[in-house]
Amino acid sequence: MAKKYEEAGVSIKAGDETVDKIKNYAKSTFNKSVITGIGHFGAFYQPDLSKFKEPVLVSSVDGVGTKLKIAIELNKHDTIGQDLVNHCVNDIAVCGAEPLFFLDYMAFGKLDPSVASEIVKGFSIACKENGCALIGGETAEMPGVYQLGDYDLSGTIVGIVEKSKIIKGDNIVSGDVLIGVPSSGLHTNGYSLARKVLLKKYNLNEQLSSLNKNLGEELLTVHRSYLSLIRTMKGKLEIKGISHITGGGIVGNTKRIMPNGLKLKIDWSKWIVPTIFKLIQEAGDITDEEMREVFNMGIGLVFIVSKENLESFLKIVKDLDEQPIIIGVVE
């Protein structure tokens, strides 16, 4: 006889199978601060505070938006988890923090243990690359809320920073310089608009002559982590502010850290906008203004430094094989 809960669309067996599949991925990210395994009601993490005088915890929660729909349509789920971890890590790294641990939430219309396992595989890859532990999460099966085959993700990151080394933008002044660092593509923002206009004209498996990969692969390019770069730069010279360019674009995100009375002067001609953004703009007949409000336009991170530190900053970044671009100034 069929169980009533399964008739309602929820499988306890699938949940147990999923836990079995993801345990090893999670454990592969553990370090000596993780003092329990997966499966307890709470996750336990004992940070090493010996290096801090005034430790401050920094946290952030985010999702990956409708980039999920591309992963679902292509049945490729091993990169979307990397997107989520890297996005969250960047959000606290720009404050000067080092990530400690990550928690995930996955909600499915119908839980497929193999799909969930691929997502968590992505979490584990990015957690190891960023030096943080995947210590817990929640997997929900929610028929009636999500369609069959659909799922949603969110992630929570917790990090730590010395209070005196928090980067908040408080000392930004007129004349400071804005230096952009290239993105790896759309990252995790603007996909609702990108999907709407691109998929009317192109197929996800279509090889476009202007791209080095097919459209689906381009749109699933992993949201890059800037943690290593930020860590190096903040250890070399004074960084006045850093903005992670997500929803809201370069101006919308960078002005969040600007003191009152200051504004940004961006020179949009200073860099070549990557092809994917040009395809979106042409396919949807979108204005420059709206493109700049929705997308990162090829700039994933903005550093703000003084004019005095500019030359040193550029030299260090170039030595790291990055391609820094002076995109504007503070006024």
C-alpha positions in Angstrom: 0.0 0.0 0.0 1.3 3.4 -0.9 2.2 5.7 1.9 0.1 8.8 2.3 3.1 11.2 2.5 4.5 9.8 -0.7 1.1 10.1 -2.4 1.2 13.8 -1.3 4.5 14.1 -3.2 7.1 13.8 -0.5 9.5 10.8 -0.2 11.3 10.2 3.1 13.3 7.5 1.3 14.6 10.0 -1.3 15.6 12.3 1.6 17.6 9.6 3.3 19.3 8.7 0.1 20.2 12.3 -0.6 21.8 12.6 2.9 23.8 9.4 2.2 25.0 10.8 -1.1 26.1 14.2 0.1 27.8 13.3 3.4 31.2 12.6 1.9 31.1 15.9 -0.1 30.5 17.8 3.1 33.1 15.9 5.1 35.7 16.7 2.4 35.5 20.4 3.4 35.8 19.9 7.2 38.8 21.3 9.1 39.8 21.1 12.8 37.2 23.7 13.8 34.3 21.4 12.8 33.5 19.3 15.8 30.4 17.4 14.6 29.4 15.5 11.4 26.4 16.0 9.2 23.0 15.1 10.7 22.7 16.8 14.0 20.0 19.4 14.7 22.7 22.0 14.7 26.2 22.3 13.2 29.1 23.0 15.6 32.1 25.1 14.7 34.8 26.2 17.1 36.9 29.0 15.5 40.5 29.7 16.4 40.4 33.2 17.9 44.0 33.3 19.0 45.0 35.6 16.1 42.4 38.2 16.9 42.2 41.0 19.5 38.6 42.0 18.6 37.1 39.3 16.3 33.9 40.3 14.5 31.7 37.8 12.7 30.4 38.8 9.3 27.5 36.9 7.6 25.6 37.0 4.4 22.7 35.1 2.8 22.1 34.9 -1.0 20.8 32.8 -3.9 21.7 32.4 -7.5 18.4 33.7 -9.1 17.1 32.2 -12.3 20.5 31.0 -13.4 19.0 27.9 -11.9 16.7 27.6 -14.9 19.6 27.3 -17.2 21.1 24.5 -15.1 17.8 22.7 -15.0 17.2 22.9 -18.7 20.7 21.7 -19.5 20.5 19.0 -16.7 23.9 20.2 -15.5 23.9 20.8 -11.7 27.6 20.6 -10.6 28.4 24.3 -11.1 25.4 26.1 -9.7 26.6 25.2 -6.1 30.0 26.8 -6.9 28.2 29.9 -8.0 26.3 30.2 -4.7 29.4 29.7 -2.5 31.5 32.1 -4.4 28.8 34.7 -4.5 28.4 34.5 -0.7 32.2 34.5 -0.1 32.7 37.6 -2.2 30.0 39.4 -0.2 31.9 39.1 3.0 35.4 39.2 1.5 34.7 42.8 0.4 34.2 43.7 4.0 37.7 42.3 4.8 36.4 39.0 6.2 37.8 35.5 5.8 35.1 32.8 5.4 34.7 30.2 8.2 31.7 28.0 7.3 28.8 27.7 4.8 25.3 26.4 5.2 22.9 25.6 2.3 19.2 25.3 1.7 17.8 23.3 -1.2 14.1 23.1 -2.0 12.7 20.7 -4.7 9.4 20.1 -6.4 10.4 16.5 -6.3 13.7 15.5 -4.7 16.1 13.7 -7.1 19.0 12.5 -5.0 21.4 12.5 -8.0 20.6 16.1 -8.7 21.0 17.1 -5.1 24.3 15.3 -4.9 25.6 17.2 -8.0 24.6 20.5 -6.4 26.4 19.6 -3.1 29.4 18.5 -5.1 29.6 22.0 -6.4 29.3 23.4 -2.9 32.2 21.2 -1.7 34.4 22.2 -4.6 34.0 25.9 -3.9 34.2 25.6 -0.1 37.5 23.8 -0.4 38.8 26.4 -2.9 37.8 29.2 -0.5 39.0 27.5 2.6 35.6 27.2 4.4 33.7 24.3 5.7 30.3 23.1 4.5 28.9 22.2 7.9 25.2 21.8 7.4 22.1 22.6 5.5 18.5 21.7 4.8 16.9 19.8 1.9 13.1 20.3 1.4 10.7 18.6 -0.9 7.8 21.0 -1.6 5.3 19.7 -4.2 2.8 22.4 -5.0 5.3 25.2 -4.4 7.8 24.1 -7.0 7.1 22.4 -10.3 8.3 18.9 -11.0 12.0 19.2 -11.9 12.4 22.7 -10.4 14.4 23.6 -7.4 15.7 26.6 -5.5 18.9 27.3 -3.5 20.1 29.7 -0.9 23.3 29.8 1.1 24.5 31.4 4.3 28.2 32.2 4.8 29.8 33.2 8.1 33.3 34.7 8.3 35.5 36.6 10.6 37.5 39.9 10.6 39.6 41.9 13.0 37.5 44.9 14.1 40.2 47.4 13.2 40.6 45.8 9.7 36.9 46.0 8.6 36.6 47.5 5.1 33.5 49.8 5.1 34.4 52.7 2.9 34.3 55.2 5.8 37.5 57.0 4.7 36.7 57.3 1.0 37.2 60.9 -0.2 36.9 62.9 -3.4 39.7 62.0 -5.8 40.0 58.4 -4.9 40.3 56.0 -7.8 37.9 53.2 -8.9 39.7 50.1 -10.2 37.6 47.3 -11.8 38.5 43.6 -12.0 37.0 41.5 -14.8 34.1 39.2 -14.1 33.9 35.7 -15.5 30.6 36.5 -17.2 27.1 37.3 -15.9 28.0 35.7 -12.6 24.6 35.2 -10.9 22.6 38.4 -11.8 20.4 39.5 -14.6 19.4 36.0 -15.7 15.6 36.7 -15.9 16.2 39.4 -18.5 19.0 37.4 -20.2 16.8 34.3 -20.5 13.8 36.3 -21.7 15.6 37.9 -24.6 18.2 35.3 -25.6 16.0 32.2 -25.6 13.6 33.9 -28.0 16.4 34.1 -30.5 18.9 31.3 -29.7 19.0 27.7 -28.4 21.1 26.9 -25.3 23.0 24.3 -27.2 23.7 26.6 -30.1 27.3 27.3 -30.9 27.6 31.0 -31.7 30.5 32.3 -33.7 31.1 35.2 -31.4 31.5 32.9 -28.3 34.2 30.3 -27.6 31.6 27.9 -26.2 27.9 27.3 -26.8 25.3 29.6 -25.3 24.4 27.3 -22.4 28.0 26.8 -21.3 28.6 30.6 -21.5 25.6 31.2 -19.3 26.7 28.6 -16.8 30.2 30.0 -16.4 31.0 29.9 -12.7 30.7 33.1 -10.7 34.3 33.7 -9.8 35.6 34.0 -6.3 37.7 37.1 -5.6 38.8 36.0 -2.1 42.4 35.3 -3.0 42.9 38.6 -4.7 41.2 40.6 -1.9 43.3 38.8 0.7 46.5 39.6 -1.1 45.6 43.3 -1.8 44.5 44.1 1.7 47.7 42.7 3.1 49.9 44.9 0.8 48.4 48.4 1.1 45.4 50.4 2.2 42.2 49.5 0.5 39.5 52.2 1.1 36.6 50.2 -0.2 35.6 47.2 -2.2 32.3 46.5 -4.0 31.1 43.1 -5.3 29.2 43.9 -8.5 25.9 41.9 -8.3 22.3 43.0 -8.9 22.2 46.8 -9.4 25.3 47.0 -11.5 28.6 48.9 -10.9 27.0 52.1 -9.7 24.2 50.5 -7.7 26.6 48.3 -5.7 29.6 50.7 -5.3 27.5 53.6 -4.1 26.5 51.4 -1.1 29.9 51.9 0.4 30.2 55.6 -0.4 30.0 58.2 2.4 27.2 60.8 2.1 28.0 63.7 -0.3 30.2 61.7 -2.6 29.3 60.2 -6.0 30.9 58.1 -8.7 32.2 59.2 -12.1 32.4 56.1 -14.3 34.1 56.1 -17.7 32.2 53.4 -19.5 34.6 53.5 -22.5 37.6 52.2 -20.5 37.0 48.5 -21.1 35.6 46.3 -23.8 32.3 44.8 -22.7 32.3 41.0 -23.1 30.4 39.5 -26.0 27.7 37.9 -23.9 26.4 41.3 -22.8 26.4 42.6 -26.3 24.3 39.6 -27.4 21.8 40.2 -24.6 21.6 43.9 -25.5 21.1 43.3 -29.2 18.6 40.5 -28.7 16.4 42.5 -26.4 17.1 46.0 -27.9 18.0 47.1 -24.4 19.3 50.6 -23.6 22.8 51.2 -22.3 21.3 52.6 -19.1 19.3 49.5 -18.3 22.1 47.2 -19.2 24.3 49.0 -16.7 21.6 48.8 -14.0 21.0 45.1 -14.4 24.4 43.5 -15.3 28.0 43.7 -14.2 29.1 44.5 -17.8 32.3 42.6 -17.4 33.4 44.1 -14.1 32.9 41.8 -11.1 34.7 43.7 -8.4 35.7 47.3 -7.8 38.5 48.5 -5.5 38.7 52.1 -4.3 42.2 53.3 -3.5 43.8 56.7 -3.0 45.7 58.4 -5.9 48.9 57.9 -3.9 48.5 54.2 -3.8 47.3 53.7 -7.4 50.6 52.9 -9.0 51.5 50.4 -6.3 48.1 48.8 -6.5 48.2 48.4 -10.3 51.7 46.8 -10.2 50.7 44.3 -7.5 47.5 43.3 -9.3 49.2 42.9 -12.6 51.9 40.7 -11.0 49.0 38.4 -10.0 48.1 38.0 -13.7 44.9 40.1 -13.2 43.8 42.8 -15.7 42.9 45.8 -13.5 41.0 48.6 -15.3 40.8 52.2 -14.0 37.1 52.8 -14.5 36.5 56.1 -12.8 37.0 58.4 -9.8 35.1 59.5 -6.7 33.7 63.0 -6.8 
